[in-house]
Structure formats: structure tokens, C-alpha cells
Amino acid sequence: MNRDEAKYILSVFHLGGQDVEDPQFREALELSKQDPVLGAWFANEQAIDARISQKFTAFPVPAELTTRLFAARKIIPARAWWQRPAWERAAACLLLVLVLSGWLLHSAGRPRFTEFRTFVADSAAQLEHLDLLSTNLAEVRQWLQERNAPSDFVVPAGIHGRPSIGCRKFSWNGRPIGLVCFKIDKVGTAHLFVMNRATLRHAPGANPEFALSNNGVATASWSKDQRIYVLAGKMDERQLRRLLKS
């Protein structure tokens, strides 16, 4: 047995150790003890399997699942996993690993909402210019749309009807961000940041979440449909709440 053959066999080795007495697995295990490269590979595979197993245990199991499975078993008898050919078990495990790895990588690749909120507060505090100066909100939407930035935003009730100052497009972590600014009497400038909800983890819900950054910028954050909104400005929470309500 060579290293590649041993990898093929050990790729379906059960975490619980039920395969230790199987002659085919035993030979591959012995080789992994003698071959440092194979041994390192097998240790890594077992670590990945353990992490995947932990992920599975985190998902709640529906109470009726057992009943459904036994009902299906009466209709279509299923072979136990140890009765299936090794290549079937290897293919099934490989498919599972690929699916879960893709899901984990996709999730890990998305930044957290709190990181975006920090970016918003810093940008609002240091904003030096807008890309487009316009009091016409329709013109602002068209400008953002032409640059693939979110343009279908919903203006908060307390700002609705007020003329905009202008807008700007940001690119944050490779994601387009739309910014629309409004001049609010006796308060200052309100900065409305909009981005795609699917690109962030732990997005806020429909009810606004309020926060105050270290640089004195207050933020109100919420989600609506497929968008995340963050309204920011150098004002207090009470003033922000007024802008969110009619």
C-alpha cells in the first residue's frame, strides 16, 4: 500500500475508532505511523472531521425527525454505512466536507456588522467631500445606480421630504456602499449609509439599534428587505430617534 492508497482509505476513517479492527484500515493506520507526511495529513483530516462534527451538534434536531426516518426506512430499506463499498463512503464524506467547507468559508469571508458600523462612524466623522452635490433625491439615486451602489434605499420617516445635500459611493472590503447626506436644521448633517444585507454577518433587525462611537458619532442601525441602513451624525440618541419617526 502506498501513501495515496492509504489517504483514500483513511479519508473515510470514523472518528469514533470503529474502523480500527478493519484489516484494510489497520494497514493504512500503520503506514500513517511510519510515514510522517501521511501522519500529518491524517491528523489534520481528523481535526477537520472533529470540527465538522461539532458544527452538526450545534443544529437543533426536529422532534419528529426520528419518526419520519423510521417511516421512510419501512419503504426503502437502507444499507448501514459499514455495508457500503469503501468508494461510496469516501465519495459521500468528500461531498459532505466540500459542502460544509464551502458554507464555512462563505460565512467566515463575510465581515461582521460591528466592523461596518465602525467604518460608518469613522467615515462620518472624517467626511471631507461628496462625489455628487445635489438637492434632487431622484438624481442622487440615478448617480448611485450607475455606479452599482445601493440606490433603492428607503429614507427614514423623519427625513422624508427633506432635500438631500448629495451622495458618495464607498468601497469597503470590496463591497459597494451608498451614502446620502441630509442637512437637518438645528442638528447638523445626517449621513445615511446603505449596503447589501447578505454581505454581512450578524446584521441588525428591523428595530433600530443605537450606539455611540469613541469619536462622538451616534449611529442608528436597522435592516429592511435586502438592505442594511446606518444613520450617523454628531448628535445624541434622542435626536436620531426623531429622524427615524414622522
N, C-alpha and C positions, 0 to 999 in steps of 0.2 A: 504493500500500500504506500503510495506517495503522498506528498503534502496536499495536493489538490483533491485527491480522493478523500483524504481524511477531513478536509474542510467541508466537502459536500455532505459527508455523513454527520459531522458534528454540528452542522448548521441546523439540524432538527433535534439536537440533544435536549431532553426535557430538563427544565430547571430543578425539578424535584429529585432527580437522580434515579428515576425508574429505569433508565436505559443502561445503567452501569453493568448489569449482568449479561446484556446482549453481546454475543461474541463480536459482531461487527462493530458495535460502539466501543467495546473493550479494546480492540486493536487500535482504533483511531485515538482513543484516550491515551494509550501507552505511547503512541507516536508523538502526541502533543506534549508529553512529559520529556521526551528526548529531543524534540525539535524546538528551540527557543522561539523561532519565528511563529511556528504553528501554535505554540503555547500562549504567546502574547495575543495572537489573533483570537484564540478560543476564549481567553479571559475577557477580552473586550466584547465578544459576542454574548457571553453570559451576563456581563454588566448591562448591555443594551436590553437583553431579554428581561432582566430584573426590573429595569426602569419601565418598560412597556407593561409588565405585569402590574406594577404599582399604579400606572395610569388606568388600567382596566378596573382595578378595585375601587377607584375614585368615582366611577359611574354607578348611580343607583340602579338596581335591578328591579323591573316592574314585578309586582306581586303575582300577576297572572302569567308570567313568562314560563314558569315550570309546567303549568297546566297545558299551555299551548304547545310546548316542545314535546311533551309526552303524547299529546293528541296527534301531532304530526308523525311521531315515531310509529304509531299504530298503522298509519297509512303507508309510510315509506320507511322500512327498516334501514337504519343507518349502521354502517360498519364502525366499530371502535377505531380510534385513531391508530392504535398499535397493530390493527389488522390490515391497514392500508399499506401499499408499497411505499418504500422509502422516498421515491421520487415525488409521489403525491404529497407526502408530508412536508418535504422540502419546498415544493412549489407553494403550498398553502402558507407555510411560515414566511417564505420570502415575500409573498404578496401582502401578508399582514404587516411585515416590517416596512415595506415600501409605503403602504397606505398611512400607517401611523407616523413614519418618519416625515412624510410629506406634510401631514397635519401639524406635527410638532414644529417643523421648520417654518411653516407658514405662520403659525401663531407666534413663534419666537421672533420672526422677522418683523412683526408689527410693533411699533413703539407704543408705549403706554400713553394714556390720555394725559396723565400728570406732566409728562415731558412736553407735550404740546401746549398745555396751559402755561408752563414756564416760558416757553418760546413766545407765546402771545403776550405775556406780561412784560417781558424784556423788549419785544418789538414795539409795544405801545408806549413804553417809557422812553425809547430812544428813536422814535419815528422822526425822520428828517425830511421826507418828501413823499408825495403820492405820484403814481405813474400817470394818473389822469385826474384833472381838476374839472369837476362838473357838478352842477346842482340838479341835473336831469338823471333820475334813477334809471330810466329806460336806457339812456346812453351808457351808464355805468354797467348795467347788465350785459349789454351788447359787447362792450370792451372786454369784460371778463370772459364771456363766452368765446370770443375769437381767440383767446389765449388759453383755452382749455382749463380755465379756473371756474370754480363753482359760481354759477350765475342765477340759479333758480332758488335763491335764498328767500326766506320769509322774514320781513322786517318786524321786529317786536312792536307790540301794540302802542307802547308809549312813544315810539319814534315814528310810527307810520304817519305819512303825510308831511313830515319834515323834509326839507331839501337836503340832499347829500352835499358833502364837500368834494368828494372824489373817491378814487379807489386805487388799489395797488394789488399786484399779484406777487405772492411769495412762493418760493420752492423750499420746502422743509423736508429733509430726509427723502428727497426725490418725489415728494407729493405736492400737488398744486394747492395753494391756499389763496382764497379770495378775501380781501379786506375792503370794507366800505366804511367811510367815516362820515359822521354827522355832527354838526355844531349844535350844541344844546345850550340855550340861554341859562345863565347863572350857574351852570355846571361845568361846561367845557366841552371837550371833544369826546364823543363816544365812538369807540372802534369796534366794529362788528367783524369778527373773523369767522370764516366758513370753510369747512373741509368735508371730505367724504368720510362717512362714519365707518365704513368697512376697513379703513386703513389703520385703525387704532384699536388697541386693547383697552378694556375697562372704560368704555365710553360712558358719559353721564346719561341719566334717564331723561324723561320728559319734564320732570320738575327741576327747575334751575338749582345748581349748586354754586354757592358763593365762596370766594376765597380772597385773601389779601396777600400780595407778594411782598417780598422784602424791599422792593423799590417803590412801594406805595401805590401800586396799581391794583385796583379791585377788579375782580372778574366774576361774571355770572355765566355758567356753562350749562348747556342742555342739548338734547338730541330731538330732532323732528324728522320723521321719514328717514331718508338716507343721509342726512346731513348732521354735522356737529356744529354748534354755534358757541362762540365765546364772545361775550360783550365785555369790553375792557375800558377802563378810564381811571383817571386820578380823581376818584370820588369815593364816597362811602357806600356801604351796602344799601342803606335806605334810599339813596339817590338812584342806585342801579335798579332796585325793585320798582321804583316809579317808572323807569323807562321800559320795563317789561310789561307793565299793565296800562290799560287805557284809562 
